[in-house]
């Protein structure tokens, strides 16, 4: 059984080659999605944005190429290639592309008793 999708397994990959910036768009590629975790690659064209929202889980951002502004709880953070940021659960946040940029988002959700 495969738990990850849309990505080759048992192959060394360069994540920036797995997604392409499209002018005037936000492109996303889901790699994993379940009750515990969500992993998504993003490619933002310059000036694209996702408005303020929140999440039930902690969101770990790792910028792969370019830079973006992540506003968390009203505080702006400029995150550049090779840098990471954690956006805590239930804290409003937004994303803005200062330039074309690619990043990976890993959201870890709270454990749900079944």
C-alpha positions as CSV (number, residue, x, y, z in Angstrom):
1,X,0.0,0.0,0.0
2,X,1.3,3.5,-0.9
3,X,0.6,6.3,1.5
4,X,2.2,9.0,-0.6
5,X,0.9,9.9,-4.1
6,X,1.9,12.0,-7.1
7,X,5.6,11.4,-6.5
8,X,8.1,8.7,-7.4
9,X,9.2,6.4,-4.7
10,X,12.7,4.9,-4.2
11,X,14.1,7.6,-6.5
12,X,16.2,10.6,-5.5
13,X,14.3,13.7,-6.4
14,X,14.8,17.4,-6.5
15,X,11.5,18.8,-5.2
16,X,11.7,22.0,-7.2
17,X,11.5,19.9,-10.3
18,X,8.3,18.3,-9.1
19,X,6.2,21.4,-9.6
20,X,6.2,24.4,-12.0
21,X,5.4,28.0,-11.5
22,X,2.6,29.1,-13.9
23,X,2.2,32.9,-14.5
24,X,-0.7,34.4,-12.5
25,X,-1.4,31.1,-10.7
26,X,-1.0,29.1,-7.6
27,X,-0.1,25.5,-8.4
28,X,-0.4,22.7,-5.8
29,X,0.5,19.1,-5.8
30,X,-0.7,16.9,-2.9
31,X,1.8,14.3,-1.8
32,X,-0.1,12.9,1.2
33,X,-3.4,13.5,2.9
34,X,-5.0,11.7,5.8
35,X,-6.3,12.4,9.3
36,X,-2.8,12.8,10.7
37,X,-0.8,14.7,8.1
38,X,-1.1,16.6,4.9
39,X,2.0,17.2,2.6
40,X,1.6,19.6,-0.3
41,X,4.1,21.2,-2.8
42,X,3.2,24.7,-3.9
43,X,4.4,27.0,-6.7
44,X,3.3,30.6,-6.5
45,X,3.7,33.1,-9.3
46,X,4.9,36.5,-8.1
47,X,2.1,38.6,-6.3
48,X,-0.2,35.6,-5.9
49,X,-1.6,35.0,-2.4
50,X,-3.7,32.9,-0.1
51,X,-5.8,35.1,2.2
52,X,-6.0,34.9,5.9
53,X,-7.2,31.5,7.2
54,X,-6.4,29.0,10.0
55,X,-5.8,25.3,10.3
56,X,-6.6,22.7,12.9
57,X,-3.0,21.4,12.7
58,X,0.5,22.9,13.1
59,X,1.7,23.9,9.6
60,X,5.4,23.5,8.8
61,X,6.6,25.6,5.8
62,X,9.9,25.0,4.0
63,X,10.7,27.3,1.1
64,X,12.6,25.5,-1.7
65,X,13.1,28.3,-4.2
66,X,12.5,32.1,-4.1
67,X,10.8,33.8,-1.1
68,X,7.4,34.5,0.3
69,X,5.8,36.5,3.1
70,X,3.9,34.4,5.7
71,X,1.8,36.5,8.0
72,X,1.1,34.6,11.2
73,X,-1.1,36.1,13.9
74,X,-0.6,39.6,12.3
75,X,3.2,39.3,12.2
76,X,4.9,39.1,8.8
77,X,7.8,36.7,8.3
78,X,9.9,36.7,5.1
79,X,11.0,33.1,4.4
80,X,13.6,32.5,1.8
81,X,14.9,29.4,0.0
82,X,16.4,26.9,2.5
83,X,14.4,28.5,5.5
84,X,11.5,27.1,7.4
85,X,8.7,28.4,9.6
86,X,6.1,26.8,11.8
87,X,2.6,28.3,11.8
88,X,0.8,27.1,15.0
89,X,-2.6,25.5,14.8
90,X,-5.6,27.8,15.0
91,X,-3.6,31.0,14.5
92,X,-4.7,33.0,11.5
93,X,-2.1,33.1,8.7
94,X,-1.7,34.2,5.1
95,X,0.8,33.7,2.3
96,X,2.0,36.2,-0.3
97,X,4.6,35.6,-3.1
98,X,7.2,38.3,-3.1
99,X,8.6,36.6,-6.3
100,X,8.0,33.3,-8.0
101,X,8.5,30.8,-5.3
102,X,8.2,27.1,-4.5
103,X,7.6,25.6,-1.0
104,X,6.4,22.5,0.7
105,X,3.7,22.6,3.4
106,X,3.4,19.8,6.0
107,X,0.4,20.0,8.3
108,X,0.3,17.8,11.4
109,X,-3.2,17.4,12.7
110,X,-4.2,16.6,16.3
111,X,-4.8,13.0,17.2
112,X,-8.4,12.1,17.0
113,X,-9.8,9.3,19.3
114,X,-11.9,6.9,17.3
